[in-house]
Amino acid sequence: MGSKYKYDGISLDDYCASHGLNVGTQRRRIRLYIKKHPEISEDAATKYVIDHRDRVLYRYNGMSLVDYCRKII
C-alpha cells in the first residue's frame, strides 16, 4: 500500500524511509497544514512541509539547541 502523499514523484512512505524521517509525524504535519490552508493542493502542502522540516526554533551559540546538547553530552 502506497502513501496518499507524494513528494517529487516519490511516495511519502518511501521518501521518509530513505531519509530517516517519521512518516506519521510528516503525515500529521501535512494534514495540519492543509487544514490551515485549504486553498492549496495536497502536493503543494506536502512539498512545503517536507522542504521546511528542518526549521529550528531554539538556538544557542549559533547552533540548534538539540545539536548543542548532543555535543556536550
Predicted model as a PDB file, atoms N, CA, C, CB and O in Angstrom, pLDDT in the B-factor column:
MODEL        1                                                                  
ATOM      1  N   MET A   1       0.846  -1.185   0.000  1.00 50.00           N  
ATOM      2  CA  MET A   1       0.000   0.000   0.000  1.00 50.00           C  
ATOM      3  C   MET A   1       0.886   1.241   0.000  1.00 50.00           C  
ATOM      4  CB  MET A   1      -0.960   0.002   1.224  1.00 50.00           C  
ATOM      5  O   MET A   1       1.769   1.387   0.845  1.00 50.00           O  
ATOM      6  N   GLY A   2       0.645   2.114  -0.939  1.00 58.00           N  
ATOM      7  CA  GLY A   2       1.440   3.323  -1.044  1.00 58.00           C  
ATOM      8  C   GLY A   2       0.853   4.461  -0.235  1.00 58.00           C  
ATOM      9  O   GLY A   2      -0.267   4.380   0.270  1.00 58.00           O  
ATOM     10  N   SER A   3       1.614   5.496  -0.125  1.00 70.00           N  
ATOM     11  CA  SER A   3       1.179   6.668   0.614  1.00 70.00           C  
ATOM     12  C   SER A   3       0.264   7.526  -0.246  1.00 70.00           C  
ATOM     13  CB  SER A   3       2.383   7.483   1.090  1.00 70.00           C  
ATOM     14  O   SER A   3       0.408   7.573  -1.468  1.00 70.00           O  
ATOM     15  N   LYS A   4      -0.663   8.193   0.390  1.00 86.00           N  
ATOM     16  CA  LYS A   4      -1.561   9.122  -0.293  1.00 86.00           C  
ATOM     17  C   LYS A   4      -0.777  10.342  -0.775  1.00 86.00           C  
ATOM     18  CB  LYS A   4      -2.719   9.556   0.644  1.00 86.00           C  
ATOM     19  O   LYS A   4      -1.104  10.927  -1.808  1.00 86.00           O  
ATOM     20  N   TYR A   5       0.239  10.715  -0.040  1.00 92.00           N  
ATOM     21  CA  TYR A   5       1.022  11.907  -0.351  1.00 92.00           C  
ATOM     22  C   TYR A   5       2.261  11.544  -1.156  1.00 92.00           C  
ATOM     23  CB  TYR A   5       1.422  12.638   0.935  1.00 92.00           C  
ATOM     24  O   TYR A   5       2.877  10.499  -0.949  1.00 92.00           O  
ATOM     25  N   LYS A   6       2.608  12.430  -2.075  1.00 92.00           N  
ATOM     26  CA  LYS A   6       3.800  12.237  -2.912  1.00 92.00           C  
ATOM     27  C   LYS A   6       4.699  13.457  -2.777  1.00 92.00           C  
ATOM     28  CB  LYS A   6       3.410  12.001  -4.409  1.00 92.00           C  
ATOM     29  O   LYS A   6       4.219  14.585  -2.668  1.00 92.00           O  
ATOM     30  N   TYR A   7       6.010  13.221  -2.785  1.00 91.00           N  
ATOM     31  CA  TYR A   7       6.995  14.300  -2.768  1.00 91.00           C  
ATOM     32  C   TYR A   7       7.947  14.059  -3.927  1.00 91.00           C  
ATOM     33  CB  TYR A   7       7.765  14.369  -1.395  1.00 91.00           C  
ATOM     34  O   TYR A   7       8.680  13.070  -3.937  1.00 91.00           O  
ATOM     35  N   ASP A   8       7.940  14.953  -4.898  1.00 88.00           N  
ATOM     36  CA  ASP A   8       8.763  14.828  -6.111  1.00 88.00           C  
ATOM     37  C   ASP A   8       8.586  13.473  -6.791  1.00 88.00           C  
ATOM     38  CB  ASP A   8      10.234  15.037  -5.770  1.00 88.00           C  
ATOM     39  O   ASP A   8       9.557  12.870  -7.247  1.00 88.00           O  
ATOM     40  N   GLY A   9       7.338  12.996  -6.859  1.00 89.00           N  
ATOM     41  CA  GLY A   9       7.034  11.743  -7.535  1.00 89.00           C  
ATOM     42  C   GLY A   9       7.309  10.488  -6.722  1.00 89.00           C  
ATOM     43  O   GLY A   9       7.093   9.379  -7.212  1.00 89.00           O  
ATOM     44  N   ILE A  10       7.778  10.640  -5.498  1.00 92.00           N  
ATOM     45  CA  ILE A  10       8.078   9.508  -4.619  1.00 92.00           C  
ATOM     46  C   ILE A  10       7.018   9.481  -3.529  1.00 92.00           C  
ATOM     47  CB  ILE A  10       9.527   9.613  -4.006  1.00 92.00           C  
ATOM     48  O   ILE A  10       6.624  10.527  -3.013  1.00 92.00           O  
ATOM     49  N   SER A  11       6.557   8.285  -3.177  1.00 93.00           N  
ATOM     50  CA  SER A  11       5.567   8.223  -2.100  1.00 93.00           C  
ATOM     51  C   SER A  11       6.205   8.720  -0.803  1.00 93.00           C  
ATOM     52  CB  SER A  11       5.018   6.771  -1.926  1.00 93.00           C  
ATOM     53  O   SER A  11       7.407   8.572  -0.585  1.00 93.00           O  
ATOM     54  N   LEU A  12       5.381   9.305   0.038  1.00 93.00           N  
ATOM     55  CA  LEU A  12       5.881   9.847   1.302  1.00 93.00           C  
ATOM     56  C   LEU A  12       6.500   8.748   2.152  1.00 93.00           C  
ATOM     57  CB  LEU A  12       4.752  10.540   2.077  1.00 93.00           C  
ATOM     58  O   LEU A  12       7.500   8.980   2.831  1.00 93.00           O  
ATOM     59  N   ASP A  13       5.912   7.542   2.122  1.00 94.00           N  
ATOM     60  CA  ASP A  13       6.463   6.416   2.883  1.00 94.00           C  
ATOM     61  C   ASP A  13       7.905   6.122   2.472  1.00 94.00           C  
ATOM     62  CB  ASP A  13       5.595   5.163   2.685  1.00 94.00           C  
ATOM     63  O   ASP A  13       8.789   5.981   3.316  1.00 94.00           O  
ATOM     64  N   ASP A  14       8.124   6.032   1.159  1.00 94.00           N  
ATOM     65  CA  ASP A  14       9.473   5.734   0.658  1.00 94.00           C  
ATOM     66  C   ASP A  14      10.446   6.873   0.946  1.00 94.00           C  
ATOM     67  CB  ASP A  14       9.430   5.459  -0.846  1.00 94.00           C  
ATOM     68  O   ASP A  14      11.587   6.635   1.343  1.00 94.00           O  
ATOM     69  N   TYR A  15       9.996   8.101   0.746  1.00 91.00           N  
ATOM     70  CA  TYR A  15      10.862   9.256   0.994  1.00 91.00           C  
ATOM     71  C   TYR A  15      11.292   9.305   2.453  1.00 91.00           C  
ATOM     72  CB  TYR A  15      10.147  10.558   0.610  1.00 91.00           C  
ATOM     73  O   TYR A  15      12.470   9.499   2.753  1.00 91.00           O  
ATOM     74  N   CYS A  16      10.342   9.132   3.351  1.00 91.00           N  
ATOM     75  CA  CYS A  16      10.659   9.184   4.786  1.00 91.00           C  
ATOM     76  C   CYS A  16      11.591   8.045   5.185  1.00 91.00           C  
ATOM     77  CB  CYS A  16       9.370   9.122   5.624  1.00 91.00           C  
ATOM     78  O   CYS A  16      12.516   8.242   5.973  1.00 91.00           O  
ATOM     79  N   ALA A  17      11.349   6.860   4.642  1.00 91.00           N  
ATOM     80  CA  ALA A  17      12.206   5.720   4.964  1.00 91.00           C  
ATOM     81  C   ALA A  17      13.642   5.956   4.510  1.00 91.00           C  
ATOM     82  CB  ALA A  17      11.660   4.448   4.320  1.00 91.00           C  
ATOM     83  O   ALA A  17      14.586   5.616   5.224  1.00 91.00           O  
ATOM     84  N   SER A  18      13.808   6.536   3.328  1.00 92.00           N  
ATOM     85  CA  SER A  18      15.164   6.746   2.810  1.00 92.00           C  
ATOM     86  C   SER A  18      15.874   7.935   3.457  1.00 92.00           C  
ATOM     87  CB  SER A  18      15.112   6.948   1.311  1.00 92.00           C  
ATOM     88  O   SER A  18      17.096   8.043   3.363  1.00 92.00           O  
ATOM     89  N   HIS A  19      15.131   8.828   4.111  1.00 86.00           N  
ATOM     90  CA  HIS A  19      15.736   9.998   4.742  1.00 86.00           C  
ATOM     91  C   HIS A  19      15.670   9.968   6.270  1.00 86.00           C  
ATOM     92  CB  HIS A  19      15.062  11.242   4.240  1.00 86.00           C  
ATOM     93  O   HIS A  19      16.014  10.954   6.922  1.00 86.00           O  
ATOM     94  N   GLY A  20      15.238   8.867   6.833  1.00 87.00           N  
ATOM     95  CA  GLY A  20      15.221   8.723   8.287  1.00 87.00           C  
ATOM     96  C   GLY A  20      14.189   9.592   8.987  1.00 87.00           C  
ATOM     97  O   GLY A  20      14.410  10.036  10.114  1.00 87.00           O  
ATOM     98  N   LEU A  21      13.070   9.835   8.329  1.00 87.00           N  
ATOM     99  CA  LEU A  21      12.017  10.658   8.920  1.00 87.00           C  
ATOM    100  C   LEU A  21      10.882   9.761   9.406  1.00 87.00           C  
ATOM    101  CB  LEU A  21      11.490  11.702   7.899  1.00 87.00           C  
ATOM    102  O   LEU A  21      10.672   8.671   8.875  1.00 87.00           O  
ATOM    103  N   ASN A  22      10.161  10.222  10.404  1.00 89.00           N  
ATOM    104  CA  ASN A  22       8.995   9.515  10.893  1.00 89.00           C  
ATOM    105  C   ASN A  22       7.818   9.872   9.992  1.00 89.00           C  
ATOM    106  CB  ASN A  22       8.700   9.868  12.386  1.00 89.00           C  
ATOM    107  O   ASN A  22       7.384  11.023   9.951  1.00 89.00           O  
ATOM    108  N   VAL A  23       7.309   8.880   9.275  1.00 91.00           N  
ATOM    109  CA  VAL A  23       6.253   9.138   8.295  1.00 91.00           C  
ATOM    110  C   VAL A  23       4.970   9.599   8.975  1.00 91.00           C  
ATOM    111  CB  VAL A  23       5.982   7.883   7.462  1.00 91.00           C  
ATOM    112  O   VAL A  23       4.251  10.430   8.421  1.00 91.00           O  
ATOM    113  N   GLY A  24       4.669   9.086  10.147  1.00 92.00           N  
ATOM    114  CA  GLY A  24       3.467   9.504  10.870  1.00 92.00           C  
ATOM    115  C   GLY A  24       3.503  10.974  11.241  1.00 92.00           C  
ATOM    116  O   GLY A  24       2.496  11.674  11.136  1.00 92.00           O  
ATOM    117  N   THR A  25       4.659  11.436  11.671  1.00 91.00           N  
ATOM    118  CA  THR A  25       4.827  12.850  12.017  1.00 91.00           C  
ATOM    119  C   THR A  25       4.658  13.727  10.788  1.00 91.00           C  
ATOM    120  CB  THR A  25       6.204  13.092  12.653  1.00 91.00           C  
ATOM    121  O   THR A  25       4.004  14.768  10.851  1.00 91.00           O  
ATOM    122  N   GLN A  26       5.242  13.314   9.675  1.00 92.00           N  
ATOM    123  CA  GLN A  26       5.143  14.111   8.461  1.00 92.00           C  
ATOM    124  C   GLN A  26       3.712  14.144   7.942  1.00 92.00           C  
ATOM    125  CB  GLN A  26       6.077  13.562   7.390  1.00 92.00           C  
ATOM    126  O   GLN A  26       3.249  15.188   7.482  1.00 92.00           O  
ATOM    127  N   ARG A  27       2.996  13.003   8.010  1.00 94.00           N  
ATOM    128  CA  ARG A  27       1.583  12.988   7.593  1.00 94.00           C  
ATOM    129  C   ARG A  27       0.754  13.931   8.452  1.00 94.00           C  
ATOM    130  CB  ARG A  27       1.008  11.561   7.676  1.00 94.00           C  
ATOM    131  O   ARG A  27      -0.083  14.675   7.940  1.00 94.00           O  
ATOM    132  N   ARG A  28       0.985  13.897   9.751  1.00 93.00           N  
ATOM    133  CA  ARG A  28       0.250  14.773  10.669  1.00 93.00           C  
ATOM    134  C   ARG A  28       0.529  16.238  10.351  1.00 93.00           C  
ATOM    135  CB  ARG A  28       0.627  14.466  12.133  1.00 93.00           C  
ATOM    136  O   ARG A  28      -0.389  17.058  10.349  1.00 93.00           O  
ATOM    137  N   ARG A  29       1.784  16.571  10.085  1.00 92.00           N  
ATOM    138  CA  ARG A  29       2.136  17.950   9.750  1.00 92.00           C  
ATOM    139  C   ARG A  29       1.477  18.373   8.442  1.00 92.00           C  
ATOM    140  CB  ARG A  29       3.660  18.108   9.651  1.00 92.00           C  
ATOM    141  O   ARG A  29       1.038  19.516   8.318  1.00 92.00           O  
ATOM    142  N   ILE A  30       1.401  17.465   7.459  1.00 94.00           N  
ATOM    143  CA  ILE A  30       0.761  17.775   6.183  1.00 94.00           C  
ATOM    144  C   ILE A  30      -0.730  18.010   6.392  1.00 94.00           C  
ATOM    145  CB  ILE A  30       0.992  16.638   5.162  1.00 94.00           C  
ATOM    146  O   ILE A  30      -1.280  18.982   5.875  1.00 94.00           O  
ATOM    147  N   ARG A  31      -1.393  17.129   7.146  1.00 94.00           N  
ATOM    148  CA  ARG A  31      -2.830  17.301   7.400  1.00 94.00           C  
ATOM    149  C   ARG A  31      -3.121  18.617   8.114  1.00 94.00           C  
ATOM    150  CB  ARG A  31      -3.365  16.133   8.231  1.00 94.00           C  
ATOM    151  O   ARG A  31      -4.086  19.305   7.780  1.00 94.00           O  
ATOM    152  N   LEU A  32      -2.294  18.971   9.093  1.00 94.00           N  
ATOM    153  CA  LEU A  32      -2.493  20.236   9.808  1.00 94.00           C  
ATOM    154  C   LEU A  32      -2.283  21.431   8.881  1.00 94.00           C  
ATOM    155  CB  LEU A  32      -1.539  20.328  11.009  1.00 94.00           C  
ATOM    156  O   LEU A  32      -3.013  22.419   8.965  1.00 94.00           O  
ATOM    157  N   TYR A  33      -1.300  21.344   8.009  1.00 94.00           N  
ATOM    158  CA  TYR A  33      -1.039  22.439   7.071  1.00 94.00           C  
ATOM    159  C   TYR A  33      -2.199  22.585   6.089  1.00 94.00           C  
ATOM    160  CB  TYR A  33       0.283  22.198   6.307  1.00 94.00           C  
ATOM    161  O   TYR A  33      -2.606  23.703   5.773  1.00 94.00           O  
ATOM    162  N   ILE A  34      -2.730  21.466   5.607  1.00 95.00           N  
ATOM    163  CA  ILE A  34      -3.877  21.515   4.691  1.00 95.00           C  
ATOM    164  C   ILE A  34      -5.097  22.094   5.406  1.00 95.00           C  
ATOM    165  CB  ILE A  34      -4.197  20.100   4.137  1.00 95.00           C  
ATOM    166  O   ILE A  34      -5.862  22.856   4.816  1.00 95.00           O  
ATOM    167  N   LYS A  35      -5.275  21.734   6.665  1.00 96.00           N  
ATOM    168  CA  LYS A  35      -6.406  22.255   7.431  1.00 96.00           C  
ATOM    169  C   LYS A  35      -6.310  23.777   7.594  1.00 96.00           C  
ATOM    170  CB  LYS A  35      -6.470  21.577   8.811  1.00 96.00           C  
ATOM    171  O   LYS A  35      -7.319  24.478   7.520  1.00 96.00           O  
ATOM    172  N   LYS A  36      -5.094  24.281   7.816  1.00 95.00           N  
ATOM    173  CA  LYS A  36      -4.895  25.726   7.973  1.00 95.00           C  
ATOM    174  C   LYS A  36      -4.953  26.466   6.640  1.00 95.00           C  
ATOM    175  CB  LYS A  36      -3.559  25.997   8.648  1.00 95.00           C  
ATOM    176  O   LYS A  36      -5.311  27.643   6.598  1.00 95.00           O  
ATOM    177  N   HIS A  37      -4.608  25.789   5.563  1.00 95.00           N  
ATOM    178  CA  HIS A  37      -4.556  26.398   4.223  1.00 95.00           C  
ATOM    179  C   HIS A  37      -5.333  25.534   3.234  1.00 95.00           C  
ATOM    180  CB  HIS A  37      -3.081  26.574   3.747  1.00 95.00           C  
ATOM    181  O   HIS A  37      -4.723  24.887   2.383  1.00 95.00           O  
ATOM    182  N   PRO A  38      -6.660  25.506   3.324  1.00 94.00           N  
ATOM    183  CA  PRO A  38      -7.453  24.625   2.452  1.00 94.00           C  
ATOM    184  C   PRO A  38      -7.404  25.001   0.969  1.00 94.00           C  
ATOM    185  CB  PRO A  38      -8.882  24.632   2.906  1.00 94.00           C  
ATOM    186  O   PRO A  38      -7.831  24.221   0.117  1.00 94.00           O  
ATOM    187  N   GLU A  39      -6.893  26.171   0.665  1.00 96.00           N  
ATOM    188  CA  GLU A  39      -6.852  26.610  -0.731  1.00 96.00           C  
ATOM    189  C   GLU A  39      -5.719  25.971  -1.525  1.00 96.00           C  
ATOM    190  CB  GLU A  39      -6.718  28.107  -0.789  1.00 96.00           C  
ATOM    191  O   GLU A  39      -5.720  26.056  -2.753  1.00 96.00           O  
ATOM    192  N   ILE A  40      -4.763  25.342  -0.873  1.00 93.00           N  
ATOM    193  CA  ILE A  40      -3.640  24.748  -1.605  1.00 93.00           C  
ATOM    194  C   ILE A  40      -3.853  23.251  -1.801  1.00 93.00           C  
ATOM    195  CB  ILE A  40      -2.317  25.001  -0.861  1.00 93.00           C  
ATOM    196  O   ILE A  40      -4.623  22.619  -1.078  1.00 93.00           O  
ATOM    197  N   SER A  41      -3.171  22.708  -2.773  1.00 93.00           N  
ATOM    198  CA  SER A  41      -3.312  21.285  -3.086  1.00 93.00           C  
ATOM    199  C   SER A  41      -2.510  20.433  -2.106  1.00 93.00           C  
ATOM    200  CB  SER A  41      -2.857  21.003  -4.529  1.00 93.00           C  
ATOM    201  O   SER A  41      -1.651  20.930  -1.379  1.00 93.00           O  
ATOM    202  N   GLU A  42      -2.815  19.136  -2.108  1.00 92.00           N  
ATOM    203  CA  GLU A  42      -2.071  18.204  -1.250  1.00 92.00           C  
ATOM    204  C   GLU A  42      -0.597  18.143  -1.659  1.00 92.00           C  
ATOM    205  CB  GLU A  42      -2.697  16.794  -1.314  1.00 92.00           C  
ATOM    206  O   GLU A  42       0.287  18.053  -0.808  1.00 92.00           O  
ATOM    207  N   ASP A  43      -0.344  18.191  -2.960  1.00 93.00           N  
ATOM    208  CA  ASP A  43       1.050  18.143  -3.436  1.00 93.00           C  
ATOM    209  C   ASP A  43       1.840  19.364  -2.961  1.00 93.00           C  
ATOM    210  CB  ASP A  43       1.089  18.061  -4.977  1.00 93.00           C  
ATOM    211  O   ASP A  43       2.992  19.246  -2.542  1.00 93.00           O  
ATOM    212  N   ALA A  44       1.208  20.534  -3.033  1.00 94.00           N  
ATOM    213  CA  ALA A  44       1.887  21.757  -2.588  1.00 94.00           C  
ATOM    214  C   ALA A  44       2.118  21.729  -1.081  1.00 94.00           C  
ATOM    215  CB  ALA A  44       1.067  23.003  -2.976  1.00 94.00           C  
ATOM    216  O   ALA A  44       3.165  22.164  -0.601  1.00 94.00           O  
ATOM    217  N   ALA A  45       1.140  21.219  -0.335  1.00 94.00           N  
ATOM    218  CA  ALA A  45       1.286  21.128   1.119  1.00 94.00           C  
ATOM    219  C   ALA A  45       2.397  20.147   1.488  1.00 94.00           C  
ATOM    220  CB  ALA A  45      -0.042  20.698   1.770  1.00 94.00           C  
ATOM    221  O   ALA A  45       3.193  20.412   2.388  1.00 94.00           O  
ATOM    222  N   THR A  46       2.446  19.020   0.791  1.00 94.00           N  
ATOM    223  CA  THR A  46       3.489  18.023   1.054  1.00 94.00           C  
ATOM    224  C   THR A  46       4.865  18.611   0.774  1.00 94.00           C  
ATOM    225  CB  THR A  46       3.265  16.757   0.199  1.00 94.00           C  
ATOM    226  O   THR A  46       5.789  18.441   1.569  1.00 94.00           O  
ATOM    227  N   LYS A  47       5.003  19.294  -0.343  1.00 93.00           N  
ATOM    228  CA  LYS A  47       6.294  19.904  -0.693  1.00 93.00           C  
ATOM    229  C   LYS A  47       6.702  20.932   0.358  1.00 93.00           C  
ATOM    230  CB  LYS A  47       6.223  20.569  -2.087  1.00 93.00           C  
ATOM    231  O   LYS A  47       7.858  20.960   0.781  1.00 93.00           O  
ATOM    232  N   TYR A  48       5.756  21.779   0.785  1.00 92.00           N  
ATOM    233  CA  TYR A  48       6.071  22.798   1.798  1.00 92.00           C  
ATOM    234  C   TYR A  48       6.518  22.153   3.108  1.00 92.00           C  
ATOM    235  CB  TYR A  48       4.849  23.704   2.049  1.00 92.00           C  
ATOM    236  O   TYR A  48       7.535  22.547   3.680  1.00 92.00           O  
ATOM    237  N   VAL A  49       5.771  21.174   3.578  1.00 91.00           N  
ATOM    238  CA  VAL A  49       6.075  20.543   4.866  1.00 91.00           C  
ATOM    239  C   VAL A  49       7.436  19.860   4.833  1.00 91.00           C  
ATOM    240  CB  VAL A  49       4.986  19.527   5.235  1.00 91.00           C  
ATOM    241  O   VAL A  49       8.230  20.017   5.760  1.00 91.00           O  
ATOM    242  N   ILE A  50       7.711  19.110   3.783  1.00 91.00           N  
ATOM    243  CA  ILE A  50       8.992  18.404   3.695  1.00 91.00           C  
ATOM    244  C   ILE A  50      10.142  19.393   3.526  1.00 91.00           C  
ATOM    245  CB  ILE A  50       8.977  17.399   2.525  1.00 91.00           C  
ATOM    246  O   ILE A  50      11.198  19.222   4.135  1.00 91.00           O  
ATOM    247  N   ASP A  51       9.949  20.422   2.708  1.00 88.00           N  
ATOM    248  CA  ASP A  51      11.012  21.407   2.500  1.00 88.00           C  
ATOM    249  C   ASP A  51      11.315  22.222   3.754  1.00 88.00           C  
ATOM    250  CB  ASP A  51      10.634  22.339   1.373  1.00 88.00           C  
ATOM    251  O   ASP A  51      12.436  22.707   3.910  1.00 88.00           O  
ATOM    252  N   HIS A  52      10.353  22.381   4.640  1.00 84.00           N  
ATOM    253  CA  HIS A  52      10.538  23.196   5.836  1.00 84.00           C  
ATOM    254  C   HIS A  52      10.620  22.370   7.114  1.00 84.00           C  
ATOM    255  CB  HIS A  52       9.416  24.184   5.953  1.00 84.00           C  
ATOM    256  O   HIS A  52      10.363  22.891   8.199  1.00 84.00           O  
ATOM    257  N   ARG A  53      10.969  21.113   7.005  1.00 79.00           N  
ATOM    258  CA  ARG A  53      11.008  20.245   8.189  1.00 79.00           C  
ATOM    259  C   ARG A  53      12.185  20.536   9.112  1.00 79.00           C  
ATOM    260  CB  ARG A  53      11.061  18.804   7.760  1.00 79.00           C  
ATOM    261  O   ARG A  53      12.155  20.163  10.285  1.00 79.00           O  
ATOM    262  N   ASP A  54      13.208  21.187   8.606  1.00 72.00           N  
ATOM    263  CA  ASP A  54      14.421  21.412   9.395  1.00 72.00           C  
ATOM    264  C   ASP A  54      14.481  22.774  10.065  1.00 72.00           C  
ATOM    265  CB  ASP A  54      15.615  21.250   8.528  1.00 72.00           C  
ATOM    266  O   ASP A  54      15.545  23.187  10.526  1.00 72.00           O  
ATOM    267  N   ARG A  55      13.362  23.474  10.126  1.00 69.00           N  
ATOM    268  CA  ARG A  55      13.390  24.768  10.800  1.00 69.00           C  
ATOM    269  C   ARG A  55      13.692  24.556  12.277  1.00 69.00           C  
ATOM    270  CB  ARG A  55      12.045  25.524  10.614  1.00 69.00           C  
ATOM    271  O   ARG A  55      13.148  23.648  12.905  1.00 69.00           O  
ATOM    272  N   VAL A  56      14.547  25.384  12.818  1.00 69.00           N  
ATOM    273  CA  VAL A  56      14.972  25.261  14.206  1.00 69.00           C  
ATOM    274  C   VAL A  56      14.375  26.410  15.002  1.00 69.00           C  
ATOM    275  CB  VAL A  56      16.523  25.250  14.322  1.00 69.00           C  
ATOM    276  O   VAL A  56      14.566  27.578  14.663  1.00 69.00           O  
ATOM    277  N   LEU A  57      13.656  26.074  16.056  1.00 75.00           N  
ATOM    278  CA  LEU A  57      13.044  27.107  16.887  1.00 75.00           C  
ATOM    279  C   LEU A  57      14.024  27.696  17.893  1.00 75.00           C  
ATOM    280  CB  LEU A  57      11.846  26.543  17.614  1.00 75.00           C  
ATOM    281  O   LEU A  57      14.014  28.901  18.145  1.00 75.00           O  
ATOM    282  N   TYR A  58      14.868  26.847  18.465  1.00 81.00           N  
ATOM    283  CA  TYR A  58      15.749  27.302  19.529  1.00 81.00           C  
ATOM    284  C   TYR A  58      17.207  27.136  19.129  1.00 81.00           C  
ATOM    285  CB  TYR A  58      15.464  26.542  20.821  1.00 81.00           C  
ATOM    286  O   TYR A  58      17.620  26.083  18.644  1.00 81.00           O  
ATOM    287  N   ARG A  59      17.974  28.195  19.342  1.00 81.00           N  
ATOM    288  CA  ARG A  59      19.401  28.179  19.025  1.00 81.00           C  
ATOM    289  C   ARG A  59      20.193  28.626  20.242  1.00 81.00           C  
ATOM    290  CB  ARG A  59      19.711  29.086  17.809  1.00 81.00           C  
ATOM    291  O   ARG A  59      19.715  29.403  21.068  1.00 81.00           O  
ATOM    292  N   TYR A  60      21.418  28.117  20.332  1.00 85.00           N  
ATOM    293  CA  TYR A  60      22.330  28.528  21.388  1.00 85.00           C  
ATOM    294  C   TYR A  60      23.724  28.565  20.795  1.00 85.00           C  
ATOM    295  CB  TYR A  60      22.259  27.567  22.622  1.00 85.00           C  
ATOM    296  O   TYR A  60      24.180  27.579  20.216  1.00 85.00           O  
ATOM    297  N   ASN A  61      24.400  29.685  20.931  1.00 83.00           N  
ATOM    298  CA  ASN A  61      25.747  29.876  20.376  1.00 83.00           C  
ATOM    299  C   ASN A  61      25.814  29.530  18.886  1.00 83.00           C  
ATOM    300  CB  ASN A  61      26.753  29.023  21.146  1.00 83.00           C  
ATOM    301  O   ASN A  61      26.780  28.917  18.430  1.00 83.00           O  
ATOM    302  N   GLY A  62      24.795  29.922  18.138  1.00 79.00           N  
ATOM    303  CA  GLY A  62      24.815  29.740  16.692  1.00 79.00           C  
ATOM    304  C   GLY A  62      24.467  28.351  16.198  1.00 79.00           C  
ATOM    305  O   GLY A  62      24.540  28.114  14.992  1.00 79.00           O  
ATOM    306  N   MET A  63      24.094  27.422  17.062  1.00 80.00           N  
ATOM    307  CA  MET A  63      23.694  26.087  16.612  1.00 80.00           C  
ATOM    308  C   MET A  63      22.364  25.722  17.251  1.00 80.00           C  
ATOM    309  CB  MET A  63      24.778  25.027  16.961  1.00 80.00           C  
ATOM    310  O   MET A  63      21.948  26.322  18.241  1.00 80.00           O  
ATOM    311  N   SER A  64      21.710  24.735  16.673  1.00 80.00           N  
ATOM    312  CA  SER A  64      20.417  24.349  17.237  1.00 80.00           C  
ATOM    313  C   SER A  64      20.641  23.832  18.661  1.00 80.00           C  
ATOM    314  CB  SER A  64      19.711  23.263  16.348  1.00 80.00           C  
ATOM    315  O   SER A  64      21.688  23.264  18.971  1.00 80.00           O  
ATOM    316  N   LEU A  65      19.663  24.036  19.496  1.00 84.00           N  
ATOM    317  CA  LEU A  65      19.775  23.606  20.886  1.00 84.00           C  
ATOM    318  C   LEU A  65      19.941  22.091  20.983  1.00 84.00           C  
ATOM    319  CB  LEU A  65      18.545  24.053  21.679  1.00 84.00           C  
ATOM    320  O   LEU A  65      20.662  21.606  21.854  1.00 84.00           O  
ATOM    321  N   VAL A  66      19.291  21.349  20.114  1.00 81.00           N  
ATOM    322  CA  VAL A  66      19.421  19.890  20.110  1.00 81.00           C  
ATOM    323  C   VAL A  66      20.864  19.494  19.810  1.00 81.00           C  
ATOM    324  CB  VAL A  66      18.460  19.255  19.074  1.00 81.00           C  
ATOM    325  O   VAL A  66      21.435  18.655  20.508  1.00 81.00           O  
ATOM    326  N   ASP A  67      21.457  20.093  18.775  1.00 83.00           N  
ATOM    327  CA  ASP A  67      22.844  19.770  18.425  1.00 83.00           C  
ATOM    328  C   ASP A  67      23.797  20.186  19.546  1.00 83.00           C  
ATOM    329  CB  ASP A  67      23.243  20.462  17.104  1.00 83.00           C  
ATOM    330  O   ASP A  67      24.757  19.472  19.836  1.00 83.00           O  
ATOM    331  N   TYR A  68      23.546  21.317  20.170  1.00 87.00           N  
ATOM    332  CA  TYR A  68      24.387  21.768  21.271  1.00 87.00           C  
ATOM    333  C   TYR A  68      24.342  20.762  22.414  1.00 87.00           C  
ATOM    334  CB  TYR A  68      23.942  23.157  21.759  1.00 87.00           C  
ATOM    335  O   TYR A  68      25.381  20.395  22.963  1.00 87.00           O  
ATOM    336  N   CYS A  69      23.150  20.318  22.770  1.00 89.00           N  
ATOM    337  CA  CYS A  69      23.006  19.359  23.877  1.00 89.00           C  
ATOM    338  C   CYS A  69      23.666  18.037  23.552  1.00 89.00           C  
ATOM    339  CB  CYS A  69      21.533  19.131  24.202  1.00 89.00           C  
ATOM    340  O   CYS A  69      24.277  17.417  24.422  1.00 89.00           O  
ATOM    341  N   ARG A  70      23.548  17.593  22.296  1.00 86.00           N  
ATOM    342  CA  ARG A  70      24.211  16.351  21.899  1.00 86.00           C  
ATOM    343  C   ARG A  70      25.724  16.479  21.965  1.00 86.00           C  
ATOM    344  CB  ARG A  70      23.788  15.951  20.493  1.00 86.00           C  
ATOM    345  O   ARG A  70      26.423  15.520  22.293  1.00 86.00           O  
ATOM    346  N   LYS A  71      26.225  17.665  21.654  1.00 87.00           N  
ATOM    347  CA  LYS A  71      27.665  17.891  21.644  1.00 87.00           C  
ATOM    348  C   LYS A  71      28.259  17.845  23.043  1.00 87.00           C  
ATOM    349  CB  LYS A  71      27.978  19.221  21.000  1.00 87.00           C  
ATOM    350  O   LYS A  71      29.356  17.319  23.232  1.00 87.00           O  
ATOM    351  N   ILE A  72      27.544  18.392  24.031  1.00 84.00           N  
ATOM    352  CA  ILE A  72      28.111  18.464  25.375  1.00 84.00           C  
ATOM    353  C   ILE A  72      27.914  17.184  26.175  1.00 84.00           C  
ATOM    354  CB  ILE A  72      27.504  19.615  26.120  1.00 84.00           C  
ATOM    355  O   ILE A  72      28.533  17.007  27.225  1.00 84.00           O  
ATOM    356  N   ILE A  73      27.066  16.300  25.693  1.00 77.00           N  
ATOM    357  CA  ILE A  73      26.827  15.043  26.440  1.00 77.00           C  
ATOM    358  C   ILE A  73      27.825  13.998  26.030  1.00 77.00           C  
ATOM    359  CB  ILE A  73      25.396  14.517  26.208  1.00 77.00           C  
ATOM    360  O   ILE A  73      27.792  12.878  26.541  1.00 77.00           O  
TER     361      ILE A  73                                                      
ENDMDL                                                                          
END                                                                             
